[in-house]
Structures are given as structure tokens and as C-alpha cells.
Amino acid sequence: MTELLTAVALVLVLEGLMPFISPARWREAFSRILAMSDGQIRFIGLISIVMGLLGLLWLR
């Protein structure tokens, strides 16, 4: 359980870096994402899941 909470905390830190470092670029990226279709967003989500799983397999 501790590992899961650590992973969630790390995700929050990583997610917060972009708006903290460059809010204008983050806003631009977010507006581009809003303009995408559901299929495109799902594809990006799928790629993120696969990359995360591959990273976990590589680290283990």
C-alpha cells in the first residue's frame, strides 16, 4: 500500500511540474488537448498506459 501511495504522490509531483514551470505552455497544450477528438485522447491514454507498463517491467 505504501508503494501505491508513493507512486500516486510522484505522479502528482510530475503532473504539477509543467504548470509550475511554464503556465503559458501548459495552457496552450491543454487547449490543444481540448480540441482533440475522443479517439485521439484515448489513443494517447493507451500509449501512456503501455509506456508505463513497459517502464514497470523494465524496472522490475
Protein Blocks (a to p, Z undefined) as FASTA:
>chain_A
ZZmmmmmmmmmmmmmmmmmmmmmlmmmmmmmmmmpcfklmmmmmmmmmmmmmmmmmmmZZ
